[in-house]
Amino acid sequence: MDGLTKLLLRRYAPNDPRLTEPSGALAAIAKTTSSLPLVPDIKVSPEALEKSTGMVVVMSASHYSESVIFAAVTEFNRAFPELMARSYMLPVAQYGIPIGSWVFMISEEDD
């Protein structure tokens, strides 16, 4: 199981027996979002979105203010500059994800 799948399980299914602690960059995302409410925020299942687009929603603009999302993205990108190109706020609404949401693009090497 890849790290982003573990992060999604931690966020959306915290009691799943397959769940283990994420490490590295994923631990930073989990730390950034751990104190925030855990609410599904997209119109399609996270698994379907990830499979079809390679995009994981970390924080949705429909549940968090722009300033909260911007601060979290900035903190993560400063901590992990090598992942900065794959971690950003959406400039336009896509696939039911609101504009300004924090998304992380999964590369094929993560599989």
N, CA, C and O atoms as CSV, one atom per row, in Angstrom:
chain,resi,resn,atom,element,x,y,z
A,1,MET,N,N,0.855,-1.172,0.000
A,1,MET,CA,C,0.000,0.000,0.000
A,1,MET,C,C,0.905,1.241,0.000
A,1,MET,O,O,1.832,1.333,0.805
A,2,ASP,N,N,0.637,2.190,-0.900
A,2,ASP,CA,C,1.476,3.377,-0.952
A,2,ASP,C,C,1.119,4.347,0.172
A,2,ASP,O,O,0.083,4.214,0.823
A,3,GLY,N,N,1.979,5.301,0.378
A,3,GLY,CA,C,1.821,6.232,1.481
A,3,GLY,C,C,0.588,7.107,1.384
A,3,GLY,O,O,-0.041,7.391,2.403
A,4,LEU,N,N,0.228,7.537,0.199
A,4,LEU,CA,C,-0.959,8.384,0.066
A,4,LEU,C,C,-2.236,7.606,0.360
A,4,LEU,O,O,-3.193,8.162,0.898
A,5,THR,N,N,-2.255,6.321,0.009
A,5,THR,CA,C,-3.402,5.496,0.362
A,5,THR,C,C,-3.514,5.404,1.879
A,5,THR,O,O,-4.613,5.471,2.429
A,6,LYS,N,N,-2.380,5.250,2.552
A,6,LYS,CA,C,-2.378,5.211,4.010
A,6,LYS,C,C,-2.906,6.516,4.584
A,6,LYS,O,O,-3.673,6.513,5.547
A,7,LEU,N,N,-2.489,7.648,3.984
A,7,LEU,CA,C,-2.965,8.943,4.445
A,7,LEU,C,C,-4.475,9.061,4.283
A,7,LEU,O,O,-5.161,9.537,5.187
A,8,LEU,N,N,-4.993,8.634,3.144
A,8,LEU,CA,C,-6.431,8.691,2.927
A,8,LEU,C,C,-7.175,7.787,3.903
A,8,LEU,O,O,-8.227,8.163,4.419
A,9,LEU,N,N,-6.642,6.615,4.154
A,9,LEU,CA,C,-7.276,5.732,5.139
A,9,LEU,C,C,-7.281,6.386,6.509
A,9,LEU,O,O,-8.272,6.321,7.236
A,10,ARG,N,N,-6.171,7.016,6.855
A,10,ARG,CA,C,-6.100,7.673,8.158
A,10,ARG,C,C,-7.126,8.792,8.251
A,10,ARG,O,O,-7.735,9.009,9.298
A,11,ARG,N,N,-7.305,9.493,7.152
A,11,ARG,CA,C,-8.227,10.631,7.158
A,11,ARG,C,C,-9.692,10.196,7.096
A,11,ARG,O,O,-10.529,10.735,7.820
A,12,TYR,N,N,-10.006,9.220,6.230
A,12,TYR,CA,C,-11.405,8.859,5.995
A,12,TYR,C,C,-11.851,7.571,6.679
A,12,TYR,O,O,-13.051,7.357,6.854
A,13,ALA,N,N,-10.927,6.723,7.064
A,13,ALA,CA,C,-11.275,5.464,7.726
A,13,ALA,C,C,-10.242,5.165,8.810
A,13,ALA,O,O,-9.454,4.228,8.673
A,14,PRO,N,N,-10.239,5.954,9.885
A,14,PRO,CA,C,-9.191,5.815,10.886
A,14,PRO,C,C,-9.166,4.467,11.602
A,14,PRO,O,O,-8.149,4.120,12.201
A,15,ASN,N,N,-10.242,3.706,11.558
A,15,ASN,CA,C,-10.286,2.408,12.231
A,15,ASN,C,C,-9.958,1.242,11.309
A,15,ASN,O,O,-10.076,0.087,11.716
A,16,ASP,N,N,-9.553,1.520,10.083
A,16,ASP,CA,C,-9.219,0.461,9.131
A,16,ASP,C,C,-8.002,-0.320,9.630
A,16,ASP,O,O,-6.985,0.284,9.974
A,17,PRO,N,N,-8.090,-1.666,9.674
A,17,PRO,CA,C,-6.987,-2.466,10.201
A,17,PRO,C,C,-5.723,-2.421,9.346
A,17,PRO,O,O,-4.648,-2.755,9.844
A,18,ARG,N,N,-5.812,-2.025,8.094
A,18,ARG,CA,C,-4.631,-1.946,7.227
A,18,ARG,C,C,-3.802,-0.696,7.472
A,18,ARG,O,O,-2.707,-0.552,6.928
A,19,LEU,N,N,-4.323,0.200,8.287
A,19,LEU,CA,C,-3.692,1.496,8.484
A,19,LEU,C,C,-2.432,1.399,9.334
A,19,LEU,O,O,-2.418,0.761,10.387
A,20,THR,N,N,-1.367,2.052,8.849
A,20,THR,CA,C,-0.133,2.188,9.626
A,20,THR,C,C,0.259,3.642,9.610
A,20,THR,O,O,-0.271,4.421,8.818
A,21,GLU,N,N,1.172,4.016,10.465
A,21,GLU,CA,C,1.624,5.398,10.532
A,21,GLU,C,C,2.377,5.795,9.269
A,21,GLU,O,O,3.291,5.079,8.860
A,22,PRO,N,N,2.024,6.915,8.638
A,22,PRO,CA,C,2.794,7.393,7.498
A,22,PRO,C,C,4.121,7.976,7.970
A,22,PRO,O,O,4.270,8.346,9.135
A,23,SER,N,N,5.073,8.054,7.061
A,23,SER,CA,C,6.359,8.625,7.424
A,23,SER,C,C,6.761,9.679,6.413
A,23,SER,O,O,6.153,9.783,5.348
A,24,GLY,N,N,7.767,10.455,6.730
A,24,GLY,CA,C,8.303,11.460,5.817
A,24,GLY,C,C,7.303,12.523,5.429
A,24,GLY,O,O,6.664,13.127,6.291
A,25,ALA,N,N,7.164,12.756,4.137
A,25,ALA,CA,C,6.291,13.804,3.621
A,25,ALA,C,C,4.847,13.560,4.012
A,25,ALA,O,O,4.118,14.503,4.322
A,26,LEU,N,N,4.427,12.305,4.000
A,26,LEU,CA,C,3.035,12.005,4.336
A,26,LEU,C,C,2.743,12.263,5.806
A,26,LEU,O,O,1.627,12.647,6.154
A,27,ALA,N,N,3.723,12.060,6.669
A,27,ALA,CA,C,3.547,12.378,8.083
A,27,ALA,C,C,3.336,13.879,8.261
A,27,ALA,O,O,2.566,14.303,9.122
A,28,ALA,N,N,4.020,14.680,7.449
A,28,ALA,CA,C,3.854,16.129,7.527
A,28,ALA,C,C,2.454,16.540,7.093
A,28,ALA,O,O,1.856,17.426,7.704
A,29,ILE,N,N,1.919,15.911,6.046
A,29,ILE,CA,C,0.546,16.204,5.632
A,29,ILE,C,C,-0.407,15.797,6.744
A,29,ILE,O,O,-1.315,16.553,7.091
A,30,ALA,N,N,-0.212,14.610,7.306
A,30,ALA,CA,C,-1.082,14.135,8.371
A,30,ALA,C,C,-1.009,15.068,9.581
A,30,ALA,O,O,-2.033,15.361,10.197
A,31,LYS,N,N,0.195,15.537,9.925
A,31,LYS,CA,C,0.366,16.446,11.053
A,31,LYS,C,C,-0.350,17.766,10.779
A,31,LYS,O,O,-1.006,18.312,11.666
A,32,THR,N,N,-0.228,18.271,9.576
A,32,THR,CA,C,-0.844,19.541,9.201
A,32,THR,C,C,-2.358,19.469,9.284
A,32,THR,O,O,-3.007,20.434,9.687
A,33,THR,N,N,-2.931,18.315,8.900
A,33,THR,CA,C,-4.382,18.198,8.845
A,33,THR,C,C,-4.977,17.444,10.027
A,33,THR,O,O,-6.197,17.291,10.089
A,34,SER,N,N,-4.159,16.964,10.973
A,34,SER,CA,C,-4.662,16.119,12.050
A,34,SER,C,C,-5.627,16.839,12.976
A,34,SER,O,O,-6.539,16.207,13.509
A,35,SER,N,N,-5.460,18.128,13.185
A,35,SER,CA,C,-6.346,18.846,14.088
A,35,SER,C,C,-7.602,19.378,13.390
A,35,SER,O,O,-8.457,19.985,14.036
A,36,LEU,N,N,-7.715,19.158,12.102
A,36,LEU,CA,C,-8.861,19.639,11.343
A,36,LEU,C,C,-9.933,18.566,11.272
A,36,LEU,O,O,-9.614,17.379,11.332
A,37,PRO,N,N,-11.206,18.956,11.145
A,37,PRO,CA,C,-12.270,17.952,11.071
A,37,PRO,C,C,-12.103,17.041,9.853
A,37,PRO,O,O,-11.675,17.485,8.788
A,38,LEU,N,N,-12.444,15.770,10.023
A,38,LEU,CA,C,-12.307,14.793,8.946
A,38,LEU,C,C,-13.648,14.640,8.238
A,38,LEU,O,O,-14.527,13.913,8.699
A,39,VAL,N,N,-13.790,15.333,7.116
A,39,VAL,CA,C,-15.042,15.340,6.376
A,39,VAL,C,C,-14.754,15.033,4.918
A,39,VAL,O,O,-13.946,15.727,4.301
A,40,PRO,N,N,-15.391,14.009,4.341
A,40,PRO,CA,C,-15.210,13.799,2.892
A,40,PRO,C,C,-15.648,15.060,2.154
A,40,PRO,O,O,-16.666,15.657,2.505
A,41,ASP,N,N,-14.898,15.468,1.143
A,41,ASP,CA,C,-15.135,16.774,0.556
A,41,ASP,C,C,-15.227,16.796,-0.958
A,41,ASP,O,O,-15.209,17.876,-1.548
A,42,ILE,N,N,-15.324,15.653,-1.604
A,42,ILE,CA,C,-15.454,15.648,-3.049
A,42,ILE,C,C,-16.678,14.852,-3.443
A,42,ILE,O,O,-17.205,14.076,-2.646
A,43,LYS,N,N,-17.133,15.042,-4.673
A,43,LYS,CA,C,-18.371,14.414,-5.122
A,43,LYS,C,C,-18.184,12.994,-5.612
A,43,LYS,O,O,-19.163,12.263,-5.763
A,44,VAL,N,N,-16.946,12.585,-5.864
A,44,VAL,CA,C,-16.644,11.215,-6.254
A,44,VAL,C,C,-15.796,10.601,-5.155
A,44,VAL,O,O,-15.235,11.318,-4.327
A,45,SER,N,N,-15.700,9.290,-5.141
A,45,SER,CA,C,-14.908,8.655,-4.092
A,45,SER,C,C,-13.434,9.033,-4.264
A,45,SER,O,O,-12.962,9.193,-5.390
A,46,PRO,N,N,-12.705,9.177,-3.148
A,46,PRO,CA,C,-11.283,9.515,-3.259
A,46,PRO,C,C,-10.496,8.493,-4.078
A,46,PRO,O,O,-9.570,8.854,-4.805
A,47,GLU,N,N,-10.868,7.220,-3.958
A,47,GLU,CA,C,-10.169,6.176,-4.708
A,47,GLU,C,C,-10.374,6.347,-6.209
A,47,GLU,O,O,-9.429,6.214,-6.986
A,48,ALA,N,N,-11.604,6.641,-6.617
A,48,ALA,CA,C,-11.902,6.830,-8.041
A,48,ALA,C,C,-11.189,8.065,-8.583
A,48,ALA,O,O,-10.658,8.041,-9.694
A,49,LEU,N,N,-11.176,9.136,-7.807
A,49,LEU,CA,C,-10.497,10.351,-8.236
A,49,LEU,C,C,-9.002,10.104,-8.380
A,49,LEU,O,O,-8.395,10.503,-9.373
A,50,GLU,N,N,-8.410,9.446,-7.389
A,50,GLU,CA,C,-6.977,9.165,-7.438
A,50,GLU,C,C,-6.627,8.294,-8.633
A,50,GLU,O,O,-5.638,8.544,-9.322
A,51,LYS,N,N,-7.436,7.275,-8.877
A,51,LYS,CA,C,-7.153,6.352,-9.981
A,51,LYS,C,C,-7.294,7.039,-11.348
A,51,LYS,O,O,-6.480,6.811,-12.243
A,52,SER,N,N,-8.313,7.869,-11.504
A,52,SER,CA,C,-8.556,8.478,-12.815
A,52,SER,C,C,-7.680,9.699,-13.091
A,52,SER,O,O,-7.334,9.956,-14.244
A,53,THR,N,N,-7.314,10.456,-12.055
A,53,THR,CA,C,-6.570,11.701,-12.278
A,53,THR,C,C,-5.175,11.716,-11.675
A,53,THR,O,O,-4.347,12.546,-12.050
A,54,GLY,N,N,-4.905,10.808,-10.745
A,54,GLY,CA,C,-3.633,10.835,-10.045
A,54,GLY,C,C,-3.575,11.958,-9.022
A,54,GLY,O,O,-2.492,12.344,-8.581
A,55,MET,N,N,-4.734,12.484,-8.643
A,55,MET,CA,C,-4.838,13.640,-7.758
A,55,MET,C,C,-5.485,13.233,-6.433
A,55,MET,O,O,-6.534,12.588,-6.424
A,56,VAL,N,N,-4.861,13.609,-5.320
A,56,VAL,CA,C,-5.420,13.354,-3.990
A,56,VAL,C,C,-5.772,14.692,-3.369
A,56,VAL,O,O,-4.945,15.603,-3.351
A,57,VAL,N,N,-6.996,14.824,-2.856
A,57,VAL,CA,C,-7.415,16.048,-2.187
A,57,VAL,C,C,-6.955,15.976,-0.733
A,57,VAL,O,O,-7.367,15.089,0.014
A,58,VAL,N,N,-6.107,16.906,-0.344
A,58,VAL,CA,C,-5.638,16.958,1.039
A,58,VAL,C,C,-6.590,17.815,1.869
A,58,VAL,O,O,-6.998,17.411,2.958
A,59,MET,N,N,-6.946,18.991,1.364
A,59,MET,CA,C,-7.900,19.885,2.033
A,59,MET,C,C,-8.792,20.517,0.965
A,59,MET,O,O,-8.308,21.047,-0.035
A,60,SER,N,N,-10.088,20.450,1.196
A,60,SER,CA,C,-11.034,21.025,0.247
A,60,SER,C,C,-11.402,22.449,0.640
A,60,SER,O,O,-11.586,22.755,1.818
A,61,ALA,N,N,-11.505,23.309,-0.357
A,61,ALA,CA,C,-11.898,24.696,-0.127
A,61,ALA,C,C,-13.343,24.808,0.350
A,61,ALA,O,O,-13.745,25.855,0.858
A,62,SER,N,N,-14.124,23.748,0.195
A,62,SER,CA,C,-15.496,23.799,0.682
A,62,SER,C,C,-15.564,23.616,2.201
A,62,SER,O,O,-16.611,23.861,2.800
A,63,HIS,N,N,-14.467,23.190,2.831
A,63,HIS,CA,C,-14.459,22.966,4.276
A,63,HIS,C,C,-13.460,23.827,5.028
A,63,HIS,O,O,-13.556,23.946,6.250
A,64,TYR,N,N,-12.509,24.427,4.338
A,64,TYR,CA,C,-11.475,25.229,4.982
A,64,TYR,C,C,-11.347,26.556,4.260
A,64,TYR,O,O,-11.572,26.642,3.053
A,65,SER,N,N,-10.984,27.590,5.007
A,65,SER,CA,C,-10.809,28.905,4.385
A,65,SER,C,C,-9.523,28.925,3.559
A,65,SER,O,O,-8.626,28.104,3.750
A,66,GLU,N,N,-9.462,29.871,2.652
A,66,GLU,CA,C,-8.290,29.992,1.786
A,66,GLU,C,C,-7.024,30.227,2.603
A,66,GLU,O,O,-5.964,29.694,2.274
A,67,SER,N,N,-7.132,31.023,3.668
A,67,SER,CA,C,-5.943,31.311,4.474
A,67,SER,C,C,-5.428,30.071,5.203
A,67,SER,O,O,-4.216,29.900,5.334
A,68,VAL,N,N,-6.321,29.206,5.677
A,68,VAL,CA,C,-5.918,27.967,6.357
A,68,VAL,C,C,-5.237,27.024,5.366
A,68,VAL,O,O,-4.197,26.440,5.668
A,69,ILE,N,N,-5.835,26.883,4.178
A,69,ILE,CA,C,-5.257,26.011,3.157
A,69,ILE,C,C,-3.905,26.557,2.701
A,69,ILE,O,O,-2.940,25.804,2.573
A,70,PHE,N,N,-3.837,27.858,2.458
A,70,PHE,CA,C,-2.586,28.463,2.008
A,70,PHE,C,C,-1.473,28.248,3.037
A,70,PHE,O,O,-0.345,27.920,2.670
A,71,ALA,N,N,-1.784,28.430,4.316
A,71,ALA,CA,C,-0.780,28.241,5.368
A,71,ALA,C,C,-0.301,26.791,5.411
A,71,ALA,O,O,0.894,26.539,5.567
A,72,ALA,N,N,-1.222,25.837,5.273
A,72,ALA,CA,C,-0.850,24.421,5.307
A,72,ALA,C,C,-0.005,24.033,4.096
A,72,ALA,O,O,0.995,23.330,4.237
A,73,VAL,N,N,-0.400,24.485,2.916
A,73,VAL,CA,C,0.361,24.199,1.695
A,73,VAL,C,C,1.758,24.806,1.795
A,73,VAL,O,O,2.748,24.152,1.464
A,74,THR,N,N,1.836,26.033,2.243
A,74,THR,CA,C,3.123,26.720,2.376
A,74,THR,C,C,4.028,25.992,3.356
A,74,THR,O,O,5.209,25.790,3.076
A,75,GLU,N,N,3.484,25.595,4.507
A,75,GLU,CA,C,4.275,24.864,5.502
A,75,GLU,C,C,4.804,23.549,4.926
A,75,GLU,O,O,5.977,23.216,5.095
A,76,PHE,N,N,3.932,22.810,4.247
A,76,PHE,CA,C,4.338,21.533,3.657
A,76,PHE,C,C,5.402,21.743,2.578
A,76,PHE,O,O,6.413,21.041,2.558
A,77,ASN,N,N,5.177,22.702,1.688
A,77,ASN,CA,C,6.112,22.934,0.583
A,77,ASN,C,C,7.468,23.444,1.059
A,77,ASN,O,O,8.489,23.161,0.433
A,78,ARG,N,N,7.485,24.187,2.152
A,78,ARG,CA,C,8.772,24.619,2.720
A,78,ARG,C,C,9.516,23.444,3.345
A,78,ARG,O,O,10.741,23.358,3.259
A,79,ALA,N,N,8.772,22.545,3.969
A,79,ALA,CA,C,9.392,21.382,4.602
A,79,ALA,C,C,9.881,20.367,3.567
A,79,ALA,O,O,10.873,19.675,3.796
A,80,PHE,N,N,9.187,20.280,2.429
A,80,PHE,CA,C,9.511,19.296,1.394
A,80,PHE,C,C,9.583,19.970,0.024
A,80,PHE,O,O,8.706,19.747,-0.811
A,81,PRO,N,N,10.612,20.792,-0.226
A,81,PRO,CA,C,10.696,21.523,-1.500
A,81,PRO,C,C,10.770,20.600,-2.717
A,81,PRO,O,O,10.378,21.001,-3.814
A,82,GLU,N,N,11.261,19.380,-2.544
A,82,GLU,CA,C,11.329,18.451,-3.670
A,82,GLU,C,C,9.937,17.995,-4.139
A,82,GLU,O,O,9.796,17.486,-5.250
A,83,LEU,N,N,8.920,18.175,-3.303
A,83,LEU,CA,C,7.548,17.791,-3.673
A,83,LEU,C,C,6.684,18.995,-4.044
A,83,LEU,O,O,5.500,18.838,-4.344
A,84,MET,N,N,7.255,20.172,-4.025
A,84,MET,CA,C,6.497,21.404,-4.234
A,84,MET,C,C,5.736,21.420,-5.561
A,84,MET,O,O,4.618,21.931,-5.621
A,85,ALA,N,N,6.316,20.877,-6.609
A,85,ALA,CA,C,5.663,20.895,-7.923
A,85,ALA,C,C,4.419,20.010,-7.941
A,85,ALA,O,O,3.572,20.159,-8.821
A,86,ARG,N,N,4.298,19.098,-6.987
A,86,ARG,CA,C,3.157,18.173,-6.958
A,86,ARG,C,C,2.143,18.537,-5.879
A,86,ARG,O,O,1.115,17.869,-5.766
A,87,SER,N,N,2.397,19.564,-5.089
A,87,SER,CA,C,1.549,19.967,-3.971
A,87,SER,C,C,1.143,21.417,-4.169
A,87,SER,O,O,1.976,22.317,-4.065
A,88,TYR,N,N,-0.141,21.649,-4.455
A,88,TYR,CA,C,-0.558,23.014,-4.761
A,88,TYR,C,C,-2.052,23.205,-4.558
A,88,TYR,O,O,-2.797,22.247,-4.355
A,89,MET,N,N,-2.481,24.483,-4.618
A,89,MET,CA,C,-3.901,24.823,-4.559
A,89,MET,C,C,-4.423,24.872,-5.988
A,89,MET,O,O,-3.767,25.418,-6.875
A,90,LEU,N,N,-5.605,24.300,-6.213
A,90,LEU,CA,C,-6.177,24.278,-7.561
A,90,LEU,C,C,-6.538,25.687,-8.021
A,90,LEU,O,O,-7.223,26.412,-7.298
A,91,PRO,N,N,-6.093,26.085,-9.203
A,91,PRO,CA,C,-6.444,27.406,-9.713
A,91,PRO,C,C,-7.861,27.459,-10.302
A,91,PRO,O,O,-8.436,28.540,-10.434
A,92,VAL,N,N,-8.420,26.306,-10.654
A,92,VAL,CA,C,-9.784,26.211,-11.180
A,92,VAL,C,C,-10.446,24.962,-10.602
A,92,VAL,O,O,-9.759,24.025,-10.197
A,93,ALA,N,N,-11.762,24.947,-10.565
A,93,ALA,CA,C,-12.480,23.767,-10.086
A,93,ALA,C,C,-12.327,22.639,-11.111
A,93,ALA,O,O,-12.474,22.855,-12.314
A,94,GLN,N,N,-12.028,21.435,-10.617
A,94,GLN,CA,C,-11.860,20.280,-11.496
A,94,GLN,C,C,-12.440,19.047,-10.829
A,94,GLN,O,O,-12.287,18.867,-9.621
A,95,TYR,N,N,-13.098,18.200,-11.593
A,95,TYR,CA,C,-13.584,16.899,-11.131
A,95,TYR,C,C,-14.408,17.002,-9.845
A,95,TYR,O,O,-14.377,16.089,-9.021
A,96,GLY,N,N,-15.128,18.081,-9.669
A,96,GLY,CA,C,-15.931,18.270,-8.470
A,96,GLY,C,C,-15.155,18.812,-7.286
A,96,GLY,O,O,-15.721,18.972,-6.204
A,97,ILE,N,N,-13.881,19.097,-7.461
A,97,ILE,CA,C,-13.053,19.661,-6.389
A,97,ILE,C,C,-13.109,21.177,-6.516
A,97,ILE,O,O,-12.824,21.709,-7.589
A,98,PRO,N,N,-13.468,21.886,-5.448
A,98,PRO,CA,C,-13.596,23.337,-5.529
A,98,PRO,C,C,-12.268,24.046,-5.781
A,98,PRO,O,O,-11.201,23.553,-5.415
A,99,ILE,N,N,-12.358,25.211,-6.413
A,99,ILE,CA,C,-11.194,26.052,-6.647
A,99,ILE,C,C,-10.537,26.384,-5.308
A,99,ILE,O,O,-11.229,26.636,-4.322
A,100,GLY,N,N,-9.212,26.384,-5.271
A,100,GLY,CA,C,-8.479,26.713,-4.058
A,100,GLY,C,C,-8.216,25.551,-3.134
A,100,GLY,O,O,-7.598,25.733,-2.086
A,101,SER,N,N,-8.669,24.347,-3.489
A,101,SER,CA,C,-8.414,23.171,-2.657
A,101,SER,C,C,-6.958,22.748,-2.779
A,101,SER,O,O,-6.333,22.945,-3.821
A,102,TRP,N,N,-6.418,22.166,-1.710
A,102,TRP,CA,C,-5.042,21.658,-1.731
A,102,TRP,C,C,-5.062,20.249,-2.281
A,102,TRP,O,O,-5.725,19.369,-1.730
A,103,VAL,N,N,-4.337,20.031,-3.369
A,103,VAL,CA,C,-4.243,18.703,-3.972
A,103,VAL,C,C,-2.775,18.278,-4.046
A,103,VAL,O,O,-1.864,19.106,-4.059
A,104,PHE,N,N,-2.585,16.975,-4.095
A,104,PHE,CA,C,-1.254,16.396,-4.243
A,104,PHE,C,C,-1.309,15.451,-5.419
A,104,PHE,O,O,-2.134,14.538,-5.453
A,105,MET,N,N,-0.429,15.666,-6.390
A,105,MET,CA,C,-0.381,14.810,-7.576
A,105,MET,C,C,0.522,13.616,-7.294
A,105,MET,O,O,1.640,13.773,-6.804
A,106,ILE,N,N,0.031,12.435,-7.603
A,106,ILE,CA,C,0.793,11.211,-7.392
A,106,ILE,C,C,1.533,10.889,-8.673
A,106,ILE,O,O,0.943,10.900,-9.754
A,107,SER,N,N,2.815,10.602,-8.562
A,107,SER,CA,C,3.559,10.194,-9.744
A,107,SER,C,C,3.552,8.684,-9.837
A,107,SER,O,O,3.253,8.001,-8.858
A,108,GLU,N,N,3.880,8.155,-11.008
A,108,GLU,CA,C,3.877,6.717,-11.195
A,108,GLU,C,C,4.920,6.038,-10.335
A,108,GLU,O,O,4.752,4.866,-10.001
A,109,GLU,N,N,5.982,6.715,-9.965
A,109,GLU,CA,C,6.999,6.118,-9.123
A,109,GLU,C,C,6.518,5.908,-7.692
A,109,GLU,O,O,7.158,5.174,-6.939
A,110,ASP,N,N,5.387,6.544,-7.287
A,110,ASP,CA,C,4.832,6.343,-5.952
A,110,ASP,C,C,4.095,5.022,-5.821
A,110,ASP,O,O,3.866,4.560,-4.703
A,111,ASP,N,N,3.713,4.399,-6.939
A,111,ASP,CA,C,2.942,3.161,-6.898
A,111,ASP,C,C,3.775,1.980,-6.481
A,111,ASP,O,O,3.265,0.863,-6.399
